[in-house]
Amino acid sequence: MTMKFIGAAVVTAFLCAAPVAAHAEDLVFTITNGTNSVLTEFYTSPKGTKDWEEDVFGNEVLEPGESIEITIADGREVCVYDMRFEFAEGSDLETTEDTQDLCALGSYTIHE
């Protein structure tokens, strides 16, 4: 075997063993409103982020008993998110927060 061939084999073996950079994928999960109140706003941010990101619902609301599939396409490789839920004025609930690993759950039901 020549040195050139051995060198090429070592480089090829090294490249095959090198870690491959992970690509961020969209995080998709389902939220169910298990309360008796209308959920008007839903915010998420990766755990430890100081500010909330935009309201995921926009102009929509989630009525009691309804579910909606949420996609977080923020390009991050994050699973643990802080969540903030805001309810309609005059309801029994006003605002509640939670932190969960949304990749592991796949779905989340908010309760009173």
Secondary structure, DSSP 8 states (H G I E B T S, - for coil): --HHHHHHHHHHHHHHHS--------EEEEEEE-SSS-EEEEEEEETT-SS----SSTT--B-TT-EEEEEE-SS----EEEEEEEE-TTSS--EEEEEEEHHHHSEEEE--
